[in-house]
Amino acid sequence: MNMTVDHILPQSLSKDIIRKQRILKDYGLPETFDLEDYGNWLPCHQKENREKSDTLFPKETALYYLHIARNKSKKAVDLENKLRKEKRNDKYICNLLISLVNGDIDKVNLLTAIEDTCVSDDLTDKKSINQDSLEPVKINSHITDENHIGDIGDYIIVVSFGYPIGNVCEMTGLKRNKVLEFQGMWDDQLESKLKDYLHSITSYKFLICENIHDKDYISIRVAFVSHAHLGVLKNFDNPPWKILEFERFSNLYHKNDIPRLKFLRSECD
């Protein structure tokens, strides 16, 4: 199902200030009413949204939908803030995990720093951390059957491996602009090289998810079924490849990718 954001009062009103002011006054809305806000947004099927285009609903209909949007707006804002915070937290945790895997941070020193700086009553009232009983770093995804990507578990981690565009230029003898223009031509070759290398350093199963192209890297996303499997990346030493980021599968993909994820789980069982 393709869902889009529909503007109850058309977005095009922002380009016709006089008409916008007249409609806002007629509808009893304040002059500060924001067209680009949850109070003017509702979810809509893509097809119906295209058909509606910039059509203005009859006044009674528009006010009805505006009333619904207004009642839902606070909940929507709270949810957005919650998701943004979770995304920031995930980024911090993933960056930390990269540093741990690459050996840039010593785990014992990190845990000592956390213990020394934590001011939470929940932690300061407890005895010192026992280093020998520590669990591996976890990135929990809290995924569910209905809303996310299925009852797969909390340990599907996607690692992005990057191959620098400059090295593609050296490999092909092409100029940078040509490499950027035809990036996809080398996807299969680079995938094969990366898979061969990963198979050489680990017996764990993994899944190639997709290739991402930008101006600096051709990056390949690889899913590992468990955070524990990421320990093998301490041995990752395959220049010019670089580990760019870690991310939870549930943050990158949705329930339409369940077949892909189930395949990965079955391969790893």
Long-range contacts (C-beta under 8 A, 24 or more apart in sequence): 1-45, 2-45, 2-46, 2-47, 3-43, 3-44, 3-45, 3-46, 4-43, 4-44, 4-45, 4-46, 4-49, 5-41, 5-42, 5-43, 5-44, 6-41, 6-42, 6-43, 6-44, 6-48, 6-49, 6-52, 7-35, 7-40, 7-41, 8-40, 8-41, 8-42, 8-57, 8-62, 8-65, 8-66, 8-69, 9-33, 9-35, 9-40, 9-56, 9-62, 9-66, 10-53, 10-54, 10-55, 10-56, 11-35, 11-36, 11-54, 12-54, 23-56, 26-59, 27-59, 27-62, 27-63, 27-66, 29-66, 37-73, 38-69, 38-72, 38-73, 38-76, 38-77, 39-66, 39-69, 39-70, 39-73, 40-66, 40-69, 41-69, 41-76, 42-68, 42-69, 87-251, 90-139, 90-247, 90-248, 90-251, 93-137, 93-139, 94-139, 94-245, 94-246, 94-247, 95-245, 96-137, 97-137, 97-139, 97-227, 97-230, 97-246, 98-243, 98-245, 98-246, 100-137, 101-230, 101-231, 101-233, 101-234, 101-236, 101-243, 102-234, 102-243, 103-234, 107-134, 136-227, 136-228, 136-231, 137-227, 138-227, 139-227, 139-246, 139-248, 141-248, 141-249, 141-250, 141-251, 142-250, 143-250, 147-255, 148-250, 148-254, 148-255, 149-249, 149-250, 149-253, 149-254, 149-255, 149-257, 149-258, 149-261, 150-255, 150-258, 150-261, 150-262, 152-249, 152-258, 152-261, 152-262, 152-265, 153-225, 153-265, 155-225, 155-226, 155-227, 155-228, 156-223, 156-224, 156-225, 156-248, 156-249, 156-250, 156-261, 156-264, 157-223, 157-224, 157-226, 157-227, 157-229, 157-230, 157-246, 157-247, 157-248, 157-249, 158-209, 158-221, 158-222, 158-223, 158-224, 158-246, 158-247, 158-248, 158-249, 158-252, 159-221, 159-222, 159-223, 159-224, 159-230, 159-233, 159-243, 159-245, 159-246, 160-212, 160-219, 160-220, 160-221, 160-222, 160-243, 160-244, 160-245, 160-246, 160-247, 161-194, 161-219, 161-220, 161-222, 161-241, 161-242, 161-243, 161-244, 162-216, 162-217, 162-218, 162-219, 162-241, 162-242, 162-243, 162-244, 163-190, 163-194, 163-217, 163-218, 163-219, 163-220, 163-240, 163-241, 164-216, 164-217, 164-240, 164-242, 165-215, 165-216, 165-217, 165-218, 167-240, 168-218, 180-213, 180-215, 183-213, 183-218, 184-211, 184-213, 186-218, 187-211, 187-218, 190-218, 190-220, 191-220, 194-220, 194-222, 194-241, 197-238, 197-241, 198-222, 201-232, 201-235, 201-236, 202-229, 202-232, 204-229, 204-232, 204-268, 205-264, 205-267, 205-268, 206-264, 207-260, 207-263, 207-264, 207-267, 209-252, 209-253, 209-260, 217-242, 217-244, 219-244, 221-252, 223-249, 223-261, 223-264, 225-264, 225-265, 225-267, 225-268, 226-268
